[in-house]
Amino acid sequence: MAPRGTKPAKTAEKKTSDKKEKKDEKNRNAWLKYGAKELKDVEILADEYKKFISDCKTERECAEEIVRQAEAAGYRDLAKLKKVKAGDKVYSVNKGKAVALFVVGKEPLEKGMKILGAHIDSPRLDIKQNPLYEDTEFAMLETHYYGGIKKYQWVTLPMAIHGVVCRKDGTNIKVVIGEDPSDPVVGISDLLIHLAQDQLKKDASKVVEGEDLNITVGSRPVKGEEKEAVKANILKLLKDKYGFEEDDFLSAELEIVPAGPARDYGLDRSMVMGYGQDDRICAFTSAKALFNTSSIDRTGVCILVDKEEIGSVGATGMHSVFFENMVAELMEKMGDYSELKVRRALANSHMLSSDVSAAYDPNYPSVMEKKNCAYMGKGMGFNKFTGSRGKSGSNDANPEFIAKLRAALDKHKVSYQFSELGKVDQGGGGTIAYIMAKYNMEVIDSGVALHNMHAPWEISSKIDIYETEKGYEAFLKEL
């Protein structure tokens, strides 16, 4: 018999072994968790996701598709309703570029909401307001890059034009050129290696200058024009096909994005290569999780916003009062509005600021600290903080909130990991988390880790997409 106060050696060994097995399970690659049925579900979700990011390459296209899916799932436009009650599913669109979705819960709204927030804008090139010119019989469009990009990555690629042209008569013309296999594509030329000696001596940030990101759109002159005959031909094509004039560029919002669909990546098809995964990967999974939630205690929300890549500014960014206003509208239509209750609803909320993180890349190990970085295949990722230089500009999540999240994720057997965005003082980044935290709600960053973030083609893991969607559902059910 063991002495009083001690445990038999075998029991202690067994508990130690159990703990090790649980730890190993958490650190295990998430692909190894599942059998054939679940792995089929992973592929089904990945196929849906690939279609979403292939079809939705601008914030307007994302908002339009999310609304289409919402209405198919029984959501109604909040602006068209006089009364709202528990169990209702409603949405609101902000200027065609941001969307708020609500599943109204059984509890009063002032008790708080469960919020999934992501952004649907992505780095790209925007066509300027006076863009079209001719130089040595080439028709060109001038651009201004949007968001943080390595400019040299955006040359010599097939590019498409997406967006809208708003005419003075009030008509809006939707433009998509370069996605249909029969469409032409456009792009930016680069200097041939044979003549690039001086170019290659420049810093990477200067190899291609921002003002040199000009899009080649034509080289064929129209007959009968003495001056700028190539430009005249392009204007004729735009007038004949889309019905707008050169002056209409002034009120256009046209974006240059990589042409072509998202694809399976890797010989084992374990990953997805596509444009705009930052942050449409989190927008897709957040909306999907809410659509899969029918009954809820506290109101569930998915807020998808614009302008995050340039500081969340403007009327459609997270700094706008759009979301706050929609909470007030919802409360008023539930017959329970007061300014104080709106403030309580926001302060009592929990939020996952859904945004991507950086995955460890074996080609570039020096920028990561291996114990505290995200890995592809390890599931949903959390960043307790982002920011840079001593966490500057970040929301630093509270540990009490994190403990509740861990319990919810473990209950639903979600694979997850905690990470930082690279080594200390290596760089950093920001999200919408700090903006929502100003309401005094509990917020943490979460999402999917990527390779090639902000490049024309980004890479994600299918299993991480699956685990993240599961994680968002767990959050909606348990918090």
C-alpha positions, 0 to 999 in steps of 0.5 A: 500500500502506498504511503498516505498522501501519495498516489500509486505509481501506475495511476500517476503514470496513467494520468501523465500519459492521458495528459500527454495524449490530450496535448498530442491530440491538440497539436496533431494535424487536423487532417488526421482527425477524420474519416471518409465521411468528414473528409468528404464534407471538407471537400464540399465546403472547399468547393463552395468556398472556391466558387465564392472567391472566384465569383466575388472579387470585389466588395460589391460582388461579395455583398451581393452574393452574401445577400443572395445566400441570406435571402435563400436562407430566409433572411429579410431586408431590415429596412422593409420590416415594421416589426422584428421578433425573436427567431427572425433573420434579417439583413442590412446593406450599407451602400452596396459594400458592407452587410450586417446579418442578424439571427434574433435571439430569445434574450433581450438585445441589451444582454449582448450579441455574439458577433462574427466580423470580417472584411470583404475588401482585398488588396488590388489596383484601382483605376484612377478617375482620369485613367485612359491615355495613349503612349506610342500606340499603346492604350493604357489605364493608370491605377492607384494601388489599394492596401499593402502590396509588394508592387513587383508581384502584380506585373506580368499576370493576367488581370481582370477588370471588375466594378461599376460605372455610374452614369449621370442619368442614374444608371449603374453599369456592372463591368466584369472583363477577363473572367469568362474564358472567351474574354480578353485579359489585361495586365502590367508589363515588366522589363525584360531580364536582358535590360534590367541591370539597373532595375535589379539594383533597386530595393524591392520596394522600388523595383516597380514604382506605384506610378508605373503600375499602368495597365495595357488595354490595347494596341490596335488603332481605329481607322480614320483617326489621326491622333490617339487612334488606339485610345479611340478604338478602346473608347469605341469598344467600351461604348459599344459593349458597356454604354459609357463614355470617357467622362464616365470614368469620373464616377466609376469604381473599377478594380484590377484583380487577378483573372481566373478562378480559385484552384486546388493547390498541391498534388494532394489537393489539400490547399486552395489557391485564390485571389482575395482570401484575405479576408473573404475566407473569414467572410465566407466561413462567418456567414456560413456559420450564421446561416447554419444557426437557426435558434439562438439564445443571444442574438447572432450577428455577422458583420462584413465590412469594407475598407479594412485594408486602408484603415477601416475608414469611410462610410463603409468601413468599420469606423463608420457608425453603420453597425451601431445604427443597425443595432438601434434600428433592430432594437426599435423594430423589436419595440425595446429601443433606448440609447442606453440599451443600445450601449448595453447591447454593444458592451455586453457582446462577444466578438470574433474579429475574423481575419487571416494570420500568417502561416509558417512557411518553410521557405522563410523560417527566419521571420517566425518564432516556431512556438508562437506561430500559426501552421497550416493544417492545425485548424482555426487560428487565434491572435490574442493581439496583433499590432506592432512594436510592443503591440501598438495599435492592437486589441489585446484580448482578455484571458477570461474571454479566451478561457470561455472560447477554449471551453466552447471549442474543446466541447465541439472538438474544434482544432485551434491554435494561438499565434503571433503575427511573426517574431517580435519587432519583425513587422505586424498588422491590424484588424477591426478588433480594436474598433469594436473593442471601444464599445467595451465588448470582449473581442479577439482576432481569429481566422485562417492562416495563409501563405502569400498574404496580400499577393495576387494568389494566396494559399490556404488549407482546406482543413483550416477552412473547415475547422474555422467554420466549425469554430464559428458555429461553436462560438455562436452556440456556446458563448 
